């Protein structure tokens, strides 16, 4: 893959995680530029990764082959408007914002563009991320490879066939770390309520979660349902706990939560 000049507009945690992964995997620091209003964030990126930094979005975008728009959805229109005077015909634009349809960016930038939408999650910050990616038919194989290289720096990627698929990605991986955090948080609280020290309860819950995830990853030949059954014995402690979750319709609650997540993503698409 051709190594392109990449400009990150926005220098938050997601930008930092992607840049960290790129540099760690040998991508030349000299080809990476980040912009942000906060001098502190820029100084930290420059010190840690030896990349170029500045406050000038337009100048950085003009010099780049790839522009990564890494700002909050509510700021996206203003950021794009300030770039709309540039000729973007030969540049690839990658966005990591939720809810904004691809077609809207052409309106924001006031010109036809080549754009790929991505939806990473927060574990990207530690190299265990999952990113959903959507590209239209006008995106070349080389441009797709560039985007995949960028996003794989923080974990795994999956391509979806439609923009609607990105909303499902949000529910399954973009938002879902919070679901697991809530479950672990609840387990810790219950352990404390039963008399265990919080640090010990946290260690037990977090290691169990890590181990369970690795069991799923390392046993692809088994269904997740089978892995669950393997932990349970009839009439045992695990069966009693699982029956309690099932009586409370945990599956239905998860389905409802994920559908509400998708609904919210669709609402946001109409807002921006």
ChimeraX commands (.cxc) that place a marker at each C-alpha (Angstrom):
marker #1 position 0.00,0.00,0.00 radius 0.5
marker #1 position 1.20,3.49,-0.85 radius 0.5
marker #1 position 1.97,5.41,2.32 radius 0.5
marker #1 position -0.11,8.57,2.16 radius 0.5
marker #1 position 0.17,11.89,3.95 radius 0.5
marker #1 position -2.53,11.75,6.61 radius 0.5
marker #1 position -4.10,14.71,8.38 radius 0.5
marker #1 position -6.24,14.22,11.48 radius 0.5
marker #1 position -8.67,17.08,12.09 radius 0.5
marker #1 position -9.26,16.72,15.81 radius 0.5
marker #1 position -6.82,15.28,18.35 radius 0.5
marker #1 position -8.97,13.49,20.90 radius 0.5
marker #1 position -8.55,9.99,22.30 radius 0.5
marker #1 position -9.56,8.21,19.11 radius 0.5
marker #1 position -7.07,10.19,17.01 radius 0.5
marker #1 position -4.35,9.51,19.55 radius 0.5
marker #1 position -5.08,5.79,19.56 radius 0.5
marker #1 position -4.97,5.53,15.76 radius 0.5
marker #1 position -1.75,7.53,15.54 radius 0.5
marker #1 position -0.18,5.43,18.29 radius 0.5
marker #1 position -1.03,2.25,16.43 radius 0.5
marker #1 position 0.24,3.60,13.11 radius 0.5
marker #1 position 3.60,4.66,14.53 radius 0.5
marker #1 position 3.93,1.43,16.49 radius 0.5
marker #1 position 3.43,-0.52,13.26 radius 0.5
marker #1 position 6.07,1.50,11.41 radius 0.5
marker #1 position 4.05,4.18,9.63 radius 0.5
marker #1 position 6.37,7.19,9.12 radius 0.5
marker #1 position 5.70,9.95,11.66 radius 0.5
marker #1 position 6.69,12.53,9.06 radius 0.5
marker #1 position 3.57,11.61,7.05 radius 0.5
marker #1 position 1.17,12.23,9.95 radius 0.5
marker #1 position -0.24,15.66,10.86 radius 0.5
marker #1 position -2.81,16.44,13.57 radius 0.5
marker #1 position -4.70,19.65,14.25 radius 0.5
marker #1 position -6.65,20.75,17.30 radius 0.5
marker #1 position -7.51,23.94,19.22 radius 0.5
marker #1 position -5.83,22.54,22.35 radius 0.5
marker #1 position -2.09,23.17,22.38 radius 0.5
marker #1 position -1.70,20.68,25.21 radius 0.5
marker #1 position -3.06,17.80,23.15 radius 0.5
marker #1 position -0.91,18.77,20.19 radius 0.5
marker #1 position 2.23,19.03,22.30 radius 0.5
marker #1 position 1.60,15.57,23.76 radius 0.5
marker #1 position 1.14,14.04,20.30 radius 0.5
marker #1 position 4.29,15.70,18.98 radius 0.5
marker #1 position 6.33,14.63,21.99 radius 0.5
marker #1 position 5.07,11.03,22.03 radius 0.5
marker #1 position 4.99,10.29,18.29 radius 0.5
marker #1 position 7.14,12.95,16.59 radius 0.5
marker #1 position 4.32,13.90,14.21 radius 0.5
marker #1 position 3.53,17.31,12.73 radius 0.5
marker #1 position 0.95,19.38,14.62 radius 0.5
marker #1 position -0.78,22.71,14.13 radius 0.5
marker #1 position -3.94,24.72,14.71 radius 0.5
marker #1 position -4.51,25.32,10.98 radius 0.5
marker #1 position -7.03,22.78,9.68 radius 0.5
marker #1 position -7.08,24.14,6.15 radius 0.5
marker #1 position -3.31,24.19,5.66 radius 0.5
marker #1 position -2.93,20.68,7.07 radius 0.5
marker #1 position -5.78,19.37,4.91 radius 0.5
marker #1 position -4.36,21.04,1.81 radius 0.5
marker #1 position -1.03,19.25,2.24 radius 0.5
marker #1 position -2.59,15.83,2.96 radius 0.5
marker #1 position -3.61,12.94,0.74 radius 0.5
marker #1 position -6.01,11.61,3.38 radius 0.5
marker #1 position -8.11,13.77,5.71 radius 0.5
marker #1 position -9.51,12.07,8.81 radius 0.5
marker #1 position -12.41,14.03,10.30 radius 0.5
marker #1 position -12.27,13.17,13.99 radius 0.5
marker #1 position -14.54,15.74,15.62 radius 0.5
marker #1 position -17.88,15.47,17.41 radius 0.5
marker #1 position -20.94,15.29,15.14 radius 0.5
marker #1 position -22.27,18.64,16.35 radius 0.5
marker #1 position -19.02,20.33,15.27 radius 0.5
marker #1 position -18.71,18.58,11.91 radius 0.5
marker #1 position -20.62,21.07,9.75 radius 0.5
marker #1 position -18.58,24.05,10.96 radius 0.5
marker #1 position -15.29,22.17,10.56 radius 0.5
marker #1 position -16.20,21.10,7.03 radius 0.5
marker #1 position -17.41,24.56,6.06 radius 0.5
marker #1 position -13.97,25.96,6.92 radius 0.5
marker #1 position -12.44,23.42,4.51 radius 0.5
marker #1 position -14.96,23.91,1.70 radius 0.5
marker #1 position -12.79,26.42,-0.21 radius 0.5
marker #1 position -10.13,23.74,-0.77 radius 0.5
marker #1 position -10.00,21.55,-3.86 radius 0.5
marker #1 position -10.67,18.09,-2.40 radius 0.5
marker #1 position -11.09,16.20,-5.67 radius 0.5
marker #1 position -7.92,14.13,-5.28 radius 0.5
marker #1 position -8.14,13.55,-1.54 radius 0.5
marker #1 position -9.67,10.71,0.45 radius 0.5
marker #1 position -11.81,11.79,3.38 radius 0.5
marker #1 position -12.40,9.41,6.29 radius 0.5
marker #1 position -14.88,10.20,9.02 radius 0.5
marker #1 position -15.32,8.54,12.40 radius 0.5
marker #1 position -18.45,10.47,13.44 radius 0.5
marker #1 position -21.67,8.64,14.27 radius 0.5
marker #1 position -24.98,9.52,12.68 radius 0.5
marker #1 position -23.94,11.75,9.76 radius 0.5
marker #1 position -24.73,10.17,6.36 radius 0.5
marker #1 position -22.01,10.14,3.70 radius 0.5
marker #1 position -24.05,12.34,1.35 radius 0.5
marker #1 position -24.21,15.09,3.98 radius 0.5
marker #1 position -20.46,15.63,3.82 radius 0.5
marker #1 position -20.65,16.68,0.17 radius 0.5
marker #1 position -23.16,19.31,1.26 radius 0.5
marker #1 position -20.98,20.43,4.16 radius 0.5
marker #1 position -17.88,20.64,1.92 radius 0.5
marker #1 position -19.82,22.10,-1.04 radius 0.5
marker #1 position -18.28,19.74,-3.61 radius 0.5
marker #1 position -18.18,16.08,-4.67 radius 0.5
marker #1 position -15.78,14.09,-2.50 radius 0.5
marker #1 position -14.37,10.59,-2.00 radius 0.5
marker #1 position -15.46,9.59,1.51 radius 0.5
marker #1 position -15.33,6.50,3.71 radius 0.5
marker #1 position -17.33,6.29,6.92 radius 0.5
marker #1 position -15.90,4.39,9.87 radius 0.5
marker #1 position -17.20,3.57,13.32 radius 0.5
marker #1 position -14.45,2.57,15.79 radius 0.5
marker #1 position -14.97,1.91,19.49 radius 0.5
marker #1 position -13.04,3.03,22.56 radius 0.5
marker #1 position -10.96,-0.17,22.99 radius 0.5
marker #1 position -9.15,1.08,19.89 radius 0.5
marker #1 position -7.23,3.18,22.41 radius 0.5
marker #1 position -5.48,0.05,23.72 radius 0.5
marker #1 position -5.21,-1.93,20.48 radius 0.5
marker #1 position -8.28,-4.11,21.03 radius 0.5
marker #1 position -10.70,-2.03,19.00 radius 0.5
marker #1 position -13.38,-3.00,16.51 radius 0.5
marker #1 position -14.15,-0.70,13.59 radius 0.5
marker #1 position -16.97,-0.93,11.09 radius 0.5
marker #1 position -16.25,0.60,7.68 radius 0.5
marker #1 position -18.52,1.61,4.80 radius 0.5
marker #1 position -17.40,2.82,1.38 radius 0.5
marker #1 position -19.47,3.62,-1.70 radius 0.5
marker #1 position -18.87,2.19,-5.17 radius 0.5
marker #1 position -16.77,5.22,-6.12 radius 0.5
marker #1 position -13.99,4.33,-3.67 radius 0.5
marker #1 position -10.99,2.57,-5.21 radius 0.5
marker #1 position -9.31,-0.57,-3.89 radius 0.5
marker #1 position -6.23,1.48,-2.97 radius 0.5
marker #1 position -8.33,3.98,-1.01 radius 0.5
marker #1 position -10.03,1.13,0.84 radius 0.5
marker #1 position -6.60,-0.34,1.65 radius 0.5
marker #1 position -5.42,3.00,3.03 radius 0.5
marker #1 position -8.47,3.25,5.29 radius 0.5
marker #1 position -8.12,-0.34,6.43 radius 0.5
marker #1 position -4.47,0.22,7.33 radius 0.5
marker #1 position -5.38,3.26,9.42 radius 0.5
marker #1 position -8.18,1.55,11.31 radius 0.5
marker #1 position -6.42,-1.79,11.79 radius 0.5
marker #1 position -3.76,0.09,13.75 radius 0.5
marker #1 position -6.17,-0.01,16.69 radius 0.5
marker #1 position -7.64,-3.50,16.30 radius 0.5
marker #1 position -9.87,-5.38,13.90 radius 0.5
marker #1 position -12.12,-4.11,11.11 radius 0.5
marker #1 position -15.26,-5.28,9.36 radius 0.5
marker #1 position -16.67,-3.86,6.11 radius 0.5
marker #1 position -20.42,-3.39,5.81 radius 0.5
marker #1 position -22.36,-3.31,2.54 radius 0.5
marker #1 position -24.57,-0.32,3.34 radius 0.5
marker #1 position -24.64,2.76,5.53 radius 0.5
marker #1 position -27.49,1.20,7.49 radius 0.5
marker #1 position -25.02,-1.50,8.44 radius 0.5
marker #1 position -22.98,1.10,10.32 radius 0.5
marker #1 position -25.93,1.69,12.66 radius 0.5
marker #1 position -25.86,-2.01,13.48 radius 0.5
marker #1 position -22.10,-1.73,14.04 radius 0.5
marker #1 position -22.77,1.06,16.54 radius 0.5
marker #1 position -25.12,-1.20,18.51 radius 0.5
marker #1 position -22.87,-4.27,18.33 radius 0.5
marker #1 position -19.45,-2.73,18.92 radius 0.5
marker #1 position -19.43,1.08,18.91 radius 0.5
marker #1 position -21.64,1.45,21.98 radius 0.5
marker #1 position -21.33,-2.04,23.43 radius 0.5
marker #1 position -18.21,-1.51,25.57 radius 0.5
marker #1 position -20.53,0.54,27.79 radius 0.5
marker #1 position -22.90,-2.43,28.05 radius 0.5
marker #1 position -20.09,-4.64,29.32 radius 0.5
marker #1 position -18.83,-1.93,31.67 radius 0.5
marker #1 position -22.34,-1.67,33.14 radius 0.5
marker #1 position -22.51,-5.45,33.63 radius 0.5
marker #1 position -19.10,-5.56,35.29 radius 0.5
marker #1 position -20.01,-2.52,37.38 radius 0.5
marker #1 position -23.15,-4.30,38.58 radius 0.5
marker #1 position -21.21,-7.47,39.40 radius 0.5
marker #1 position -18.69,-5.49,41.46 radius 0.5
marker #1 position -21.47,-3.67,43.32 radius 0.5
marker #1 position -23.16,-6.98,44.15 radius 0.5
marker #1 position -19.89,-8.43,45.40 radius 0.5
marker #1 position -19.35,-5.43,47.64 radius 0.5
marker #1 position -22.93,-5.68,48.93 radius 0.5
marker #1 position -22.22,-9.28,49.89 radius 0.5
marker #1 position -19.19,-8.21,51.92 radius 0.5
marker #1 position -16.21,-8.45,49.55 radius 0.5
marker #1 position -13.61,-5.68,49.31 radius 0.5
marker #1 position -14.13,-3.61,46.17 radius 0.5
marker #1 position -10.63,-4.15,44.79 radius 0.5
marker #1 position -11.00,-7.91,45.08 radius 0.5
marker #1 position -14.51,-7.84,43.57 radius 0.5
marker #1 position -13.21,-5.81,40.64 radius 0.5
marker #1 position -10.28,-8.17,40.06 radius 0.5
marker #1 position -12.55,-11.20,40.04 radius 0.5
marker #1 position -15.09,-9.62,37.69 radius 0.5
marker #1 position -12.61,-8.10,35.24 radius 0.5
marker #1 position -10.55,-11.27,34.94 radius 0.5
marker #1 position -13.68,-13.35,34.42 radius 0.5
marker #1 position -14.77,-10.98,31.64 radius 0.5
marker #1 position -11.33,-11.14,30.01 radius 0.5
marker #1 position -11.25,-14.91,30.25 radius 0.5
marker #1 position -14.77,-15.29,28.86 radius 0.5
marker #1 position -13.93,-13.10,25.86 radius 0.5
marker #1 position -10.79,-15.13,25.17 radius 0.5
marker #1 position -12.78,-18.37,25.42 radius 0.5
marker #1 position -15.12,-17.07,22.70 radius 0.5
marker #1 position -12.20,-15.93,20.51 radius 0.5
marker #1 position -10.19,-19.12,20.89 radius 0.5
marker #1 position -13.09,-21.56,20.38 radius 0.5
marker #1 position -14.57,-20.45,17.07 radius 0.5
marker #1 position -15.78,-24.00,16.40 radius 0.5
marker #1 position -18.18,-23.72,19.36 radius 0.5
marker #1 position -21.27,-21.55,19.56 radius 0.5
marker #1 position -21.41,-19.04,22.39 radius 0.5
marker #1 position -24.46,-20.90,23.67 radius 0.5
marker #1 position -22.37,-24.09,23.89 radius 0.5
marker #1 position -19.62,-22.27,25.78 radius 0.5
marker #1 position -22.25,-21.11,28.25 radius 0.5
marker #1 position -23.61,-24.64,28.62 radius 0.5
marker #1 position -20.09,-25.90,29.29 radius 0.5
marker #1 position -19.91,-23.73,32.42 radius 0.5
marker #1 position -23.26,-24.92,33.72 radius 0.5
marker #1 position -24.17,-28.12,35.49 radius 0.5
marker #1 position -27.79,-29.09,36.12 radius 0.5
marker #1 position -29.01,-27.73,39.42 radius 0.5
marker #1 position -25.69,-26.01,40.12 radius 0.5
marker #1 position -24.74,-22.47,41.08 radius 0.5
marker #1 position -24.21,-21.23,37.52 radius 0.5
marker #1 position -27.53,-22.66,36.38 radius 0.5
marker #1 position -29.31,-20.84,39.22 radius 0.5
marker #1 position -27.70,-17.52,38.25 radius 0.5
marker #1 position -28.38,-17.97,34.52 radius 0.5
marker #1 position -32.00,-18.93,35.21 radius 0.5
marker #1 position -32.37,-15.68,37.15 radius 0.5
marker #1 position -31.12,-13.68,34.16 radius 0.5
marker #1 position -33.43,-15.57,31.82 radius 0.5
marker #1 position -36.44,-15.07,34.10 radius 0.5
marker #1 position -35.68,-11.36,33.96 radius 0.5
marker #1 position -35.64,-11.59,30.12 radius 0.5
marker #1 position -32.01,-10.53,29.76 radius 0.5
marker #1 position -32.09,-11.48,26.07 radius 0.5
marker #1 position -35.15,-9.32,25.43 radius 0.5
marker #1 position -33.64,-6.41,27.34 radius 0.5
marker #1 position -30.39,-6.61,25.35 radius 0.5
marker #1 position -32.34,-6.73,22.09 radius 0.5
marker #1 position -34.43,-3.72,23.11 radius 0.5
marker #1 position -31.34,-1.75,24.14 radius 0.5
marker #1 position -29.55,-2.47,20.86 radius 0.5
marker #1 position -32.61,-1.57,18.80 radius 0.5
marker #1 position -32.91,1.69,20.73 radius 0.5
marker #1 position -29.25,2.34,19.95 radius 0.5
marker #1 position -29.93,1.87,16.22 radius 0.5
marker #1 position -33.05,4.07,16.45 radius 0.5
marker #1 position -30.99,6.85,18.01 radius 0.5
marker #1 position -28.38,6.58,15.25 radius 0.5
marker #1 position -31.16,6.92,12.66 radius 0.5
marker #1 position -32.54,9.95,14.51 radius 0.5
marker #1 position -29.09,11.57,14.47 radius 0.5
marker #1 position -28.84,11.01,10.71 radius 0.5
marker #1 position -31.92,13.19,10.30 radius 0.5
marker #1 position -30.62,15.85,12.70 radius 0.5
marker #1 position -27.29,16.67,11.10 radius 0.5
marker link #1:1,2 radius 0.2
marker link #1:2,3 radius 0.2
marker link #1:3,4 radius 0.2
marker link #1:4,5 radius 0.2
marker link #1:5,6 radius 0.2
marker link #1:6,7 radius 0.2
marker link #1:7,8 radius 0.2
marker link #1:8,9 radius 0.2
marker link #1:9,10 radius 0.2
marker link #1:10,11 radius 0.2
marker link #1:11,12 radius 0.2
marker link #1:12,13 radius 0.2
marker link #1:13,14 radius 0.2
marker link #1:14,15 radius 0.2
marker link #1:15,16 radius 0.2
marker link #1:16,17 radius 0.2
marker link #1:17,18 radius 0.2
marker link #1:18,19 radius 0.2
marker link #1:19,20 radius 0.2
marker link #1:20,21 radius 0.2
marker link #1:21,22 radius 0.2
marker link #1:22,23 radius 0.2
marker link #1:23,24 radius 0.2
marker link #1:24,25 radius 0.2
marker link #1:25,26 radius 0.2
marker link #1:26,27 radius 0.2
marker link #1:27,28 radius 0.2
marker link #1:28,29 radius 0.2
marker link #1:29,30 radius 0.2
marker link #1:30,31 radius 0.2
marker link #1:31,32 radius 0.2
marker link #1:32,33 radius 0.2
marker link #1:33,34 radius 0.2
marker link #1:34,35 radius 0.2
marker link #1:35,36 radius 0.2
marker link #1:36,37 radius 0.2
marker link #1:37,38 radius 0.2
marker link #1:38,39 radius 0.2
marker link #1:39,40 radius 0.2
marker link #1:40,41 radius 0.2
marker link #1:41,42 radius 0.2
marker link #1:42,43 radius 0.2
marker link #1:43,44 radius 0.2
marker link #1:44,45 radius 0.2
marker link #1:45,46 radius 0.2
marker link #1:46,47 radius 0.2
marker link #1:47,48 radius 0.2
marker link #1:48,49 radius 0.2
marker link #1:49,50 radius 0.2
marker link #1:50,51 radius 0.2
marker link #1:51,52 radius 0.2
marker link #1:52,53 radius 0.2
marker link #1:53,54 radius 0.2
marker link #1:54,55 radius 0.2
marker link #1:55,56 radius 0.2
marker link #1:56,57 radius 0.2
marker link #1:57,58 radius 0.2
marker link #1:58,59 radius 0.2
marker link #1:59,60 radius 0.2
marker link #1:60,61 radius 0.2
marker link #1:61,62 radius 0.2
marker link #1:62,63 radius 0.2
marker link #1:63,64 radius 0.2
marker link #1:64,65 radius 0.2
marker link #1:65,66 radius 0.2
marker link #1:66,67 radius 0.2
marker link #1:67,68 radius 0.2
marker link #1:68,69 radius 0.2
marker link #1:69,70 radius 0.2
marker link #1:70,71 radius 0.2
marker link #1:71,72 radius 0.2
marker link #1:72,73 radius 0.2
marker link #1:73,74 radius 0.2
marker link #1:74,75 radius 0.2
marker link #1:75,76 radius 0.2
marker link #1:76,77 radius 0.2
marker link #1:77,78 radius 0.2
marker link #1:78,79 radius 0.2
marker link #1:79,80 radius 0.2
marker link #1:80,81 radius 0.2
marker link #1:81,82 radius 0.2
marker link #1:82,83 radius 0.2
marker link #1:83,84 radius 0.2
marker link #1:84,85 radius 0.2
marker link #1:85,86 radius 0.2
marker link #1:86,87 radius 0.2
marker link #1:87,88 radius 0.2
marker link #1:88,89 radius 0.2
marker link #1:89,90 radius 0.2
marker link #1:90,91 radius 0.2
marker link #1:91,92 radius 0.2
marker link #1:92,93 radius 0.2
marker link #1:93,94 radius 0.2
marker link #1:94,95 radius 0.2
marker link #1:95,96 radius 0.2
marker link #1:96,97 radius 0.2
marker link #1:97,98 radius 0.2
marker link #1:98,99 radius 0.2
marker link #1:99,100 radius 0.2
marker link #1:100,101 radius 0.2
marker link #1:101,102 radius 0.2
marker link #1:102,103 radius 0.2
marker link #1:103,104 radius 0.2
marker link #1:104,105 radius 0.2
marker link #1:105,106 radius 0.2
marker link #1:106,107 radius 0.2
marker link #1:107,108 radius 0.2
marker link #1:108,109 radius 0.2
marker link #1:109,110 radius 0.2
marker link #1:110,111 radius 0.2
marker link #1:111,112 radius 0.2
marker link #1:112,113 radius 0.2
marker link #1:113,114 radius 0.2
marker link #1:114,115 radius 0.2
marker link #1:115,116 radius 0.2
marker link #1:116,117 radius 0.2
marker link #1:117,118 radius 0.2
marker link #1:118,119 radius 0.2
marker link #1:119,120 radius 0.2
marker link #1:120,121 radius 0.2
marker link #1:121,122 radius 0.2
marker link #1:122,123 radius 0.2
marker link #1:123,124 radius 0.2
marker link #1:124,125 radius 0.2
marker link #1:125,126 radius 0.2
marker link #1:126,127 radius 0.2
marker link #1:127,128 radius 0.2
marker link #1:128,129 radius 0.2
marker link #1:129,130 radius 0.2
marker link #1:130,131 radius 0.2
marker link #1:131,132 radius 0.2
marker link #1:132,133 radius 0.2
marker link #1:133,134 radius 0.2
marker link #1:134,135 radius 0.2
marker link #1:135,136 radius 0.2
marker link #1:136,137 radius 0.2
marker link #1:137,138 radius 0.2
marker link #1:138,139 radius 0.2
marker link #1:139,140 radius 0.2
marker link #1:140,141 radius 0.2
marker link #1:141,142 radius 0.2
marker link #1:142,143 radius 0.2
marker link #1:143,144 radius 0.2
marker link #1:144,145 radius 0.2
marker link #1:145,146 radius 0.2
marker link #1:146,147 radius 0.2
marker link #1:147,148 radius 0.2
marker link #1:148,149 radius 0.2
marker link #1:149,150 radius 0.2
marker link #1:150,151 radius 0.2
marker link #1:151,152 radius 0.2
marker link #1:152,153 radius 0.2
marker link #1:153,154 radius 0.2
marker link #1:154,155 radius 0.2
marker link #1:155,156 radius 0.2
marker link #1:156,157 radius 0.2
marker link #1:157,158 radius 0.2
marker link #1:158,159 radius 0.2
marker link #1:159,160 radius 0.2
marker link #1:160,161 radius 0.2
marker link #1:161,162 radius 0.2
marker link #1:162,163 radius 0.2
marker link #1:163,164 radius 0.2
marker link #1:164,165 radius 0.2
marker link #1:165,166 radius 0.2
marker link #1:166,167 radius 0.2
marker link #1:167,168 radius 0.2
marker link #1:168,169 radius 0.2
marker link #1:169,170 radius 0.2
marker link #1:170,171 radius 0.2
marker link #1:171,172 radius 0.2
marker link #1:172,173 radius 0.2
marker link #1:173,174 radius 0.2
marker link #1:174,175 radius 0.2
marker link #1:175,176 radius 0.2
marker link #1:176,177 radius 0.2
marker link #1:177,178 radius 0.2
marker link #1:178,179 radius 0.2
marker link #1:179,180 radius 0.2
marker link #1:180,181 radius 0.2
marker link #1:181,182 radius 0.2
marker link #1:182,183 radius 0.2
marker link #1:183,184 radius 0.2
marker link #1:184,185 radius 0.2
marker link #1:185,186 radius 0.2
marker link #1:186,187 radius 0.2
marker link #1:187,188 radius 0.2
marker link #1:188,189 radius 0.2
marker link #1:189,190 radius 0.2
marker link #1:190,191 radius 0.2
marker link #1:191,192 radius 0.2
marker link #1:192,193 radius 0.2
marker link #1:193,194 radius 0.2
marker link #1:194,195 radius 0.2
marker link #1:195,196 radius 0.2
marker link #1:196,197 radius 0.2
marker link #1:197,198 radius 0.2
marker link #1:198,199 radius 0.2
marker link #1:199,200 radius 0.2
marker link #1:200,201 radius 0.2
marker link #1:201,202 radius 0.2
marker link #1:202,203 radius 0.2
marker link #1:203,204 radius 0.2
marker link #1:204,205 radius 0.2
marker link #1:205,206 radius 0.2
marker link #1:206,207 radius 0.2
marker link #1:207,208 radius 0.2
marker link #1:208,209 radius 0.2
marker link #1:209,210 radius 0.2
marker link #1:210,211 radius 0.2
marker link #1:211,212 radius 0.2
marker link #1:212,213 radius 0.2
marker link #1:213,214 radius 0.2
marker link #1:214,215 radius 0.2
marker link #1:215,216 radius 0.2
marker link #1:216,217 radius 0.2
marker link #1:217,218 radius 0.2
marker link #1:218,219 radius 0.2
marker link #1:219,220 radius 0.2
marker link #1:220,221 radius 0.2
marker link #1:221,222 radius 0.2
marker link #1:222,223 radius 0.2
marker link #1:223,224 radius 0.2
marker link #1:224,225 radius 0.2
marker link #1:225,226 radius 0.2
marker link #1:226,227 radius 0.2
marker link #1:227,228 radius 0.2
marker link #1:228,229 radius 0.2
marker link #1:229,230 radius 0.2
marker link #1:230,231 radius 0.2
marker link #1:231,232 radius 0.2
marker link #1:232,233 radius 0.2
marker link #1:233,234 radius 0.2
marker link #1:234,235 radius 0.2
marker link #1:235,236 radius 0.2
marker link #1:236,237 radius 0.2
marker link #1:237,238 radius 0.2
marker link #1:238,239 radius 0.2
marker link #1:239,240 radius 0.2
marker link #1:240,241 radius 0.2
marker link #1:241,242 radius 0.2
marker link #1:242,243 radius 0.2
marker link #1:243,244 radius 0.2
marker link #1:244,245 radius 0.2
marker link #1:245,246 radius 0.2
marker link #1:246,247 radius 0.2
marker link #1:247,248 radius 0.2
marker link #1:248,249 radius 0.2
marker link #1:249,250 radius 0.2
marker link #1:250,251 radius 0.2
marker link #1:251,252 radius 0.2
marker link #1:252,253 radius 0.2
marker link #1:253,254 radius 0.2
marker link #1:254,255 radius 0.2
marker link #1:255,256 radius 0.2
marker link #1:256,257 radius 0.2
marker link #1:257,258 radius 0.2
marker link #1:258,259 radius 0.2
marker link #1:259,260 radius 0.2
marker link #1:260,261 radius 0.2
marker link #1:261,262 radius 0.2
marker link #1:262,263 radius 0.2
marker link #1:263,264 radius 0.2
marker link #1:264,265 radius 0.2
marker link #1:265,266 radius 0.2
marker link #1:266,267 radius 0.2
marker link #1:267,268 radius 0.2
marker link #1:268,269 radius 0.2
marker link #1:269,270 radius 0.2
marker link #1:270,271 radius 0.2
marker link #1:271,272 radius 0.2
view
